[in-house]
Amino acid sequence: MQLGIIGLGRMGGNIARRLMKDGHTTVVYDRSADAVKALAADGSTAASSLEDLVAKLEKPAAVWVMLPAGAPTEDTITALAGMLKPGDTIIDGGNTFYKDDIRRAKALEPQGLNYIDVGTSGGVWGLERGYCMMIGGDAAEVTRLDPIFRTLAPGLGSIDRTAGRNKPDDRAEHGYIHAGPAGAGHFVKMVHNGIEYGIMQAYAEGFDVLKMKGSDHLPVEQRYTLDMADIAEVWRRGSVISSWLLDLTALALANDAELSKYSGSVADSGEGRWTVEAAVEEAVPIPVLATALFARFRSREEHTYADRMLSAMRFGFGGHVEIPQ
């Protein structure tokens, strides 16, 4: 299939490359001419503007917008809506607030335009590992674009299949789902990222306790000088708390056990706040996820070993730069 892609940053460029590796064609645009040139060298059709991208797409056209949430995505989708024709589809693969998806889908419907939201997880490793996708929008249009999603997804891989699972729809096992109507994909991804905050905070705090066991504030006989890299490594192997985040932690510690190059000032990209807001609306208690969000706010005032570990994990999976240049 053919897909237009707008935004060729940490994930957009690799989405195009993964699609092309499987025989799909891409038309790409980015404000950075160098980014467009790099993708063209890899086989994409370069576009010099949004208008040029739309003109080069076959009908019905599908355009994937991979830009930061907020004004960059909003402005781009508004512009595309004035260029596309009935039957065309706009896909928002960024971290958009799900209520904005609901509004956009409703606004685009009278024009005959389809709107699909794709919560996309995989970070800078997606080209190699694939992207876990949570998709919202019209079921028929999601099905029509299934070849795109199936290529981008990780596939069955080497993960053991869940005993007792017997569903004719195998998309979840391949790493993507149709979650529901417009907004459902980004809602599921929003909660995914809220959980991610909690898991990362638990690792960071635990390692901080381990690190401080050598503190001068403790009696001499109770002090241990523990090897953070070894602990992370042994926990990766057979432990009930093993995970990809722990893999990334072990990688960072193997290179620098003190994590000295990381700032420890940890950003939040919006989804954690939105998850807390959704929990308030639903009257659902989420003390762990809320505390993890507030810990990120605190990290901007004082920086602990735990905060540096959070920075290291964010850089590891998403390329989020929180490292002094």
C-alpha positions as CSV (number, residue, x, y, z in Angstrom):
1,M,0.0,0.0,0.0
2,Q,0.9,3.6,-0.3
3,L,1.1,5.9,2.7
4,G,1.9,9.6,3.1
5,I,4.0,10.5,6.2
6,I,4.3,13.9,7.7
7,G,7.0,14.3,10.4
8,L,10.2,12.4,10.0
9,G,11.6,12.6,13.5
10,R,12.6,9.8,15.9
11,M,9.7,7.7,14.9
12,G,8.2,9.0,11.7
13,G,11.3,8.3,9.6
14,N,11.6,4.7,10.9
15,I,7.9,4.1,10.3
16,A,8.6,4.9,6.6
17,R,11.6,2.7,6.5
18,R,9.9,-0.3,8.1
19,L,7.0,0.0,5.6
20,M,9.3,0.2,2.6
21,K,11.3,-2.9,3.8
22,D,8.0,-4.8,3.5
23,G,7.2,-3.5,0.0
24,H,4.9,-0.6,0.8
25,T,5.5,2.8,-0.8
26,T,5.8,6.1,1.1
27,V,5.5,9.8,0.2
28,V,7.2,11.9,2.9
29,Y,7.3,15.5,4.0
30,D,9.0,17.3,6.9
31,R,10.0,20.9,7.5
32,S,13.6,19.6,7.5
33,A,14.8,19.3,3.9
34,D,17.6,17.1,5.2
35,A,15.2,14.6,6.8
36,V,13.2,14.4,3.5
37,K,16.4,13.9,1.5
38,A,17.5,11.1,3.8
39,L,14.2,9.2,3.4
40,A,14.3,9.8,-0.4
41,A,17.7,8.2,-0.4
42,D,16.1,5.2,1.3
43,G,13.4,4.9,-1.3
44,S,10.6,7.3,-0.3
45,T,9.1,9.8,-2.7
46,A,10.0,13.2,-1.5
47,A,7.4,16.0,-1.1
48,S,8.3,19.7,-0.9
49,S,5.1,20.7,0.9
50,L,1.8,19.4,2.2
51,E,0.2,20.3,-1.1
52,D,2.9,18.4,-3.0
53,L,2.5,15.4,-0.7
54,V,-1.3,15.2,-1.3
55,A,-0.8,15.6,-5.1
56,K,1.5,12.6,-5.1
57,L,-0.8,10.3,-3.3
58,E,-3.1,7.7,-5.0
59,K,-6.8,7.7,-4.2
60,P,-8.1,7.0,-1.7
61,A,-5.2,8.7,0.1
62,A,-4.0,7.9,3.6
63,V,-1.7,10.4,5.4
64,W,0.0,9.5,8.7
65,V,0.8,12.6,10.8
66,M,3.6,12.0,13.2
67,L,4.1,15.3,15.0
68,P,4.1,16.6,18.6
69,A,0.7,16.8,20.2
70,G,-0.9,20.2,20.2
71,A,-0.6,23.0,17.7
72,P,1.8,21.2,15.3
73,T,-0.6,18.3,14.8
74,E,-3.7,20.4,15.0
75,D,-2.5,22.9,12.4
76,T,-1.3,20.1,10.0
77,I,-4.6,18.2,10.2
78,T,-6.6,21.4,9.6
79,A,-4.5,22.1,6.5
80,L,-4.8,18.6,5.2
81,A,-8.6,18.7,5.6
82,G,-8.7,21.5,3.1
83,M,-6.7,19.5,0.5
84,L,-7.9,15.9,0.8
85,K,-11.0,14.5,-0.9
86,P,-14.0,12.4,0.4
87,G,-12.8,8.9,1.1
88,D,-9.3,9.9,2.1
89,T,-8.0,9.2,5.6
90,I,-6.0,11.2,8.1
91,I,-4.1,9.1,10.7
92,D,-2.7,10.8,13.8
93,G,0.1,8.5,15.2
94,G,1.4,11.0,17.8
95,N,0.4,11.3,21.5
96,T,-2.7,13.4,21.0
97,F,-5.3,13.9,23.8
98,Y,-8.2,11.5,23.0
99,K,-10.9,14.1,23.4
100,D,-9.2,16.1,20.5
101,D,-9.6,12.9,18.4
102,I,-13.3,12.7,19.1
103,R,-13.7,16.4,18.1
104,R,-11.6,16.0,14.9
105,A,-13.4,12.9,13.7
106,K,-16.8,14.6,14.2
107,A,-15.6,17.8,12.3
108,L,-14.1,15.8,9.4
109,E,-17.1,13.5,8.9
110,P,-19.2,16.0,7.0
111,Q,-16.4,16.3,4.5
112,G,-16.3,12.6,3.9
113,L,-12.9,12.3,5.5
114,N,-11.9,9.4,7.7
115,Y,-10.0,10.0,10.9
116,I,-7.9,7.3,12.7
117,D,-6.0,7.7,15.9
118,V,-3.0,5.4,16.5
119,G,-1.4,5.3,19.9
120,T,2.1,4.2,18.9
121,S,4.7,2.6,21.3
122,G,8.1,1.5,20.3
123,G,10.2,4.6,20.4
124,V,13.6,4.7,18.6
125,W,13.7,0.9,18.4
126,G,10.6,0.6,16.2
127,L,12.4,0.0,13.0
128,E,14.0,-3.2,14.4
129,R,11.3,-4.3,17.0
130,G,8.1,-3.0,15.4
131,Y,5.5,-0.7,16.9
132,C,2.8,-1.7,19.4
133,M,-0.3,0.1,18.2
134,M,-3.6,0.9,19.8
135,I,-6.0,2.1,17.0
136,G,-9.2,4.1,17.2
137,G,-11.6,4.9,14.3
138,D,-14.1,3.4,11.9
139,A,-13.7,-0.4,11.8
140,A,-14.0,-0.7,8.1
141,E,-11.3,1.9,7.4
142,V,-9.0,0.3,10.0
143,T,-9.5,-3.0,8.2
144,R,-8.8,-1.5,4.8
145,L,-5.5,-0.1,6.1
146,D,-4.6,-3.4,7.9
147,P,-1.6,-4.2,5.7
148,I,0.0,-1.0,6.9
149,F,-0.6,-1.8,10.6
150,R,0.4,-5.4,10.2
151,T,3.8,-4.4,8.7
152,L,4.5,-1.9,11.4
153,A,3.5,-4.2,14.3
154,P,6.1,-6.5,15.9
155,G,4.3,-9.7,14.9
156,L,4.2,-12.9,17.0
157,G,8.0,-12.9,17.5
158,S,9.4,-15.2,20.1
159,I,6.9,-14.4,22.9
160,D,5.0,-17.4,24.2
161,R,1.4,-17.4,23.1
162,T,-1.1,-17.0,26.0
163,A,-2.5,-20.3,27.1
164,G,-6.2,-20.5,26.6
165,R,-6.4,-17.5,24.3
166,N,-8.6,-18.5,21.3
167,K,-9.9,-15.5,19.4
168,P,-10.4,-15.4,15.6
169,D,-9.0,-11.8,15.6
170,D,-5.3,-12.3,16.0
171,R,-4.2,-8.7,15.8
172,A,-3.5,-8.3,19.6
173,E,-1.1,-11.2,19.4
174,H,0.7,-9.5,16.5
175,G,1.1,-6.3,18.6
176,Y,-1.8,-4.1,17.4
177,I,-5.6,-3.7,18.2
178,H,-8.6,-1.8,17.0
179,A,-9.6,-0.4,20.4
180,G,-12.8,1.2,19.4
181,P,-14.2,4.4,17.8
182,A,-12.3,7.7,17.4
183,G,-10.2,8.5,20.5
184,A,-10.1,4.9,21.8
185,G,-6.7,4.2,20.5
186,H,-5.1,7.3,22.1
187,F,-7.1,6.7,25.3
188,V,-5.5,3.2,25.7
189,K,-2.1,4.6,24.8
190,M,-2.6,7.4,27.3
191,V,-3.2,4.9,30.1
192,H,-0.3,2.8,28.8
193,N,2.0,5.8,29.3
194,G,0.6,6.5,32.8
195,I,1.4,3.0,33.8
196,E,4.9,3.4,32.2
197,Y,5.4,6.4,34.6
198,G,4.6,4.2,37.6
199,I,6.8,1.3,36.5
200,M,9.8,3.6,35.8
201,Q,9.3,5.3,39.1
202,A,9.3,2.0,40.9
203,Y,12.6,0.9,39.3
204,A,14.1,4.3,40.0
205,E,13.2,4.4,43.6
206,G,14.3,0.8,44.2
207,F,17.7,1.5,42.7
208,D,18.0,4.6,44.8
209,V,17.4,2.6,48.0
210,L,20.1,0.1,46.8
211,K,22.5,2.9,45.9
212,M,22.1,4.7,49.3
213,K,22.9,1.5,51.3
214,G,26.5,2.7,51.3
215,S,25.5,6.1,52.9
216,D,27.6,7.6,55.7
217,H,24.3,8.0,57.6
218,L,24.1,4.3,58.3
219,P,26.1,2.3,60.9
220,V,29.3,1.0,59.3
221,E,28.2,-2.7,59.7
222,Q,25.0,-2.0,57.8
223,R,26.6,-0.4,54.8
224,Y,26.9,-2.2,51.5
225,T,28.6,-1.1,48.4
226,L,26.3,-2.7,45.8
227,D,27.0,-3.0,42.1
228,M,24.0,-1.4,40.3
229,A,24.9,-2.8,36.9
230,D,25.1,-6.4,38.3
231,I,21.8,-6.1,40.1
232,A,20.1,-4.8,37.0
233,E,21.7,-7.6,35.0
234,V,20.7,-10.4,37.4
235,W,17.1,-9.1,37.7
236,R,16.8,-9.3,33.9
237,R,17.3,-13.1,34.0
238,G,14.5,-15.1,35.6
239,S,13.2,-12.3,37.9
240,V,9.5,-11.6,38.1
241,I,10.3,-7.9,37.6
242,S,12.2,-8.4,34.4
243,S,11.0,-6.1,31.5
244,W,12.2,-4.1,28.5
245,L,12.5,-1.1,30.8
246,L,14.8,-3.1,33.0
247,D,16.8,-4.1,29.9
248,L,17.3,-0.4,29.1
249,T,18.3,0.3,32.7
250,A,20.9,-2.4,32.6
251,L,22.3,-1.0,29.3
252,A,22.6,2.5,30.8
253,L,24.2,1.2,34.0
254,A,26.7,-1.0,32.1
255,N,28.0,2.1,30.4
256,D,27.9,4.4,33.5
257,A,26.9,3.1,36.9
258,E,26.6,6.6,38.3
259,L,24.5,7.8,35.3
260,S,26.5,10.9,35.6
261,K,25.8,12.3,32.1
262,Y,22.0,12.4,32.8
263,S,20.5,15.6,34.1
264,G,17.8,14.0,36.4
265,S,15.3,16.7,35.4
266,V,12.5,14.5,34.0
267,A,10.0,15.8,31.6
268,D,6.4,14.6,31.3
269,S,5.0,14.6,27.8
270,G,1.3,15.0,28.8
271,E,-0.1,11.4,28.9
272,G,0.6,11.1,32.7
273,R,-1.4,14.2,33.4
274,W,-4.2,13.1,31.1
275,T,-4.4,9.7,32.8
276,V,-4.7,11.4,36.2
277,E,-7.4,13.7,34.9
278,A,-9.3,10.7,33.4
279,A,-9.1,8.8,36.7
280,V,-10.6,11.9,38.5
281,E,-13.4,12.0,35.9
282,E,-14.1,8.3,36.5
283,A,-13.6,8.5,40.3
284,V,-10.9,5.8,40.1
285,P,-8.1,5.9,42.7
286,I,-4.6,5.7,41.1
287,P,-2.2,6.6,43.9
288,V,0.9,5.0,42.2
289,L,0.4,6.7,38.8
290,A,-0.4,10.1,40.4
291,T,2.7,9.9,42.7
292,A,4.9,9.0,39.7
293,L,3.6,12.1,37.9
294,F,4.3,14.4,40.9
295,A,7.8,12.9,41.3
296,R,8.6,14.2,37.8
297,F,7.5,17.6,38.8
298,R,9.8,17.4,41.9
299,S,12.7,16.2,39.8
300,R,12.9,19.6,38.1
301,E,13.8,21.2,41.5
302,E,16.2,18.6,42.9
303,H,18.0,15.7,41.1
304,T,18.5,12.3,42.7
305,Y,20.1,9.1,41.5
306,A,16.5,7.9,40.9
307,D,15.8,10.9,38.7
308,R,19.0,10.3,36.7
309,M,17.7,6.7,36.2
310,L,14.4,8.0,34.9
311,S,16.3,10.2,32.5
312,A,18.3,7.2,31.3
313,M,15.2,5.1,30.7
314,R,13.5,7.8,28.8
315,F,16.5,8.3,26.6
316,G,16.8,4.5,26.2
317,F,13.4,3.8,24.8
318,G,12.4,7.1,23.2
319,G,15.5,9.1,22.6
320,H,14.2,11.9,24.9
321,V,17.2,14.1,25.4
322,E,17.6,15.0,29.1
323,I,21.4,15.0,28.9
324,P,23.5,18.1,29.3
325,Q,25.0,18.9,25.9
